[in-house]
Amino acid sequence: MAPAPLRNRRRIRQETIGQHTITLIAEYLQFNNHKLSIPDRLNGVDGYGVASRFFDALLTHTDKLDDLELALSPQGSQSAWFGIPGWKVHLGEVILQPEVLGIRNA
């Protein structure tokens, strides 16, 4: 089966869970009022693909959303947040950890 046309894969997605709104657009992911940058390409996955996986991970781990909001806020004391296995948010950048892609350190 052929992959979906690019324009359909890069659609805007938005979900509201309690007081949190998560928005995925082609250029970035927004969590409440925080724009999270996504690398253009990471281990062969394009930036939108990485952002889409993180969006889905947030929907799966809704119990972690308050912690992420706190980590991203000016009052947050963390420089990095590891609240969802396989993911790291560091200074507003979403970083996909290699194990999410099935890559293991040798």
C-alpha positions in Angstrom: 0.0 0.0 0.0 1.4 3.4 -1.0 1.9 6.0 1.8 -0.7 8.7 2.1 0.0 11.9 0.1 2.2 14.3 1.9 -0.5 17.0 2.2 -2.7 14.5 4.1 0.1 13.3 6.4 0.9 16.9 7.4 -2.6 17.9 8.5 -3.2 20.1 11.5 -4.2 17.9 14.5 -5.5 19.4 17.8 -6.7 17.7 21.0 -7.9 19.3 24.3 -7.4 17.1 27.4 -8.7 18.8 30.5 -6.9 22.2 30.7 -4.3 21.2 28.1 -4.4 21.8 24.4 -2.0 20.0 22.1 -1.7 21.3 18.5 0.4 19.7 15.7 1.2 21.6 12.6 3.8 21.1 9.9 6.4 23.4 11.5 6.1 22.6 15.2 4.1 21.1 18.1 2.4 23.5 20.5 1.6 22.4 24.0 -0.7 25.0 25.7 1.2 28.2 25.1 4.6 26.5 24.5 6.0 26.0 21.0 8.1 22.9 21.0 10.7 22.7 18.2 11.2 19.5 16.4 14.4 18.6 14.5 14.0 18.6 10.7 15.1 15.0 10.5 16.1 12.5 13.2 17.4 9.0 12.6 15.6 8.9 9.2 12.3 10.2 10.4 11.2 13.6 9.2 10.3 16.3 11.7 6.6 16.0 11.2 6.8 12.3 11.8 8.7 12.8 15.0 6.2 15.5 16.1 3.3 13.2 15.2 4.7 10.4 17.3 5.2 12.8 20.3 1.6 14.0 19.8 0.3 10.4 20.0 2.6 9.7 23.0 1.0 12.7 24.8 -2.5 11.4 24.1 -1.4 8.0 25.5 0.1 9.5 28.6 -2.4 12.1 29.6 -1.4 11.7 33.3 1.9 13.3 32.4 0.5 16.5 30.9 0.5 18.5 34.2 4.2 17.6 34.8 5.1 18.7 31.2 3.3 22.0 31.7 5.3 22.6 34.9 8.6 21.6 33.3 8.0 24.1 30.4 6.8 27.0 32.7 9.2 29.7 33.8 8.9 28.3 37.3 10.0 24.9 36.2 13.2 23.8 37.8 14.1 21.1 35.2 16.2 21.7 32.2 15.1 18.4 30.7 11.9 16.4 31.1 11.7 12.6 30.6 8.1 12.1 31.7 7.3 9.7 28.8 9.5 6.8 28.1 11.6 7.2 25.0 11.1 11.0 24.9 13.0 14.0 26.2 12.0 17.6 26.1 15.0 19.8 26.6 14.7 23.6 26.7 11.6 23.5 24.5 13.0 21.0 22.0 11.4 17.5 21.6 14.0 14.8 21.3 13.1 11.3 20.2 15.2 8.8 22.1 16.7 6.0 19.8 14.8 3.2 21.6 11.5 4.6 20.2 12.8 3.9 16.7 14.0 0.4 17.7 17.7 1.5 17.8 19.8 0.0 20.5 23.3 1.1 21.6 25.8 -1.5 20.6 
